[in-house]
Amino acid sequence: MIADFCYLPALISSLKMLEPRSISLKVPEAHNIAYQKCYCEENVYKLCQTLFPSGTETPSSEAHVIFLTSSSKAFPLWNQKSSPDAETPVFWDYHVLLVLDGHVYDADSRLKWGVPLHEYLTQAIRPDYPYSPAAAAAAGMNSYLPANLRAVFRIVPAALYLSCFSSDRSHMHHSNEAPPVWELIRGCDANDEHCLPHYWHVPEELHEIETESRSASTSTSVGTGTGTGTGTGTGTCTGHATIDAGPWQKPVVCDDPCYGQAANMAAFTQWCARQQGRCRADKDKQSEGIV
């Protein structure tokens, strides 16, 4: 099983084309799930436990847990319930959601429970939002966000997440939010009591790509938004941005023996293509009555 970590712009052309399949499992309604504000990683874990009580995925399901973060531990996400409106982004330090058969389950989103993945991308992640002066000019916008706020993500098969994830909640010791009522989570194959940081860690190789790209073109940028993250959040964002070119196009992959594969957007595009092929094959089988 593989967990991939990549830059979100890789999603623009590939995942938008993924057609959601018919959901193979009965997902409980949002108001019936185990939920605690600011503990998205545990909310998703409990949802996976409900869907896969044996700890393994069913053969007909395609379930992945997605961690979103950035090299600066702050990234924008639109259509969040904690924002005053859909057009004001929340800047999370990280966020976690479940993708099941091409549908997204994000209990903190204003979008519907089980929204198709391409809709979540365009309305919540908004990969077309400019992160450079050139991109802002091309879009006819006067503002953009610095490149270090560009979201990155790790994709983890649900079964792997159930077995390997653990959290002792030490990252929330300074939070005013109440902890979940359920016991601390530690998967049967977890290496220690708190492996959460491994999931939000941005590998040094990706930092180097960002630095390399920044050296080609830098400019001061300002973006606005309000909200708080699971750990830290930010309102007004200032910093330096880079053009979306050059080193960003090189496929870069680095392996981790415990937490899978880290990749930039070019490498992740290849993963997207494989996912798209599987979804199309499954849809063809369904239409032919094979499955």
Protein Blocks (a to p, Z undefined) as FASTA:
>chain_A
ZZddddfklmmmmmmmpccdddfbdcddfklpccdehilmlmmmmmmmmmmmnopacfkb
ccdddddddfkopacdehifkbmbfklccddfbdcdddeehiacdfkbfbdehiafklmm
mmmnommbccbfklmmmnopabdcdfklpccdddddfklmmmmgccehlmmmmpcbdcdf
bdcdddfkbfbfblmlmmmpccfklmmmmmmmmmmogcddddddedddfkbccfbdcddd
dddehjlmpccddddfknopaddfklmmmmmmmmmmmmmmmmmmmmnomZZ
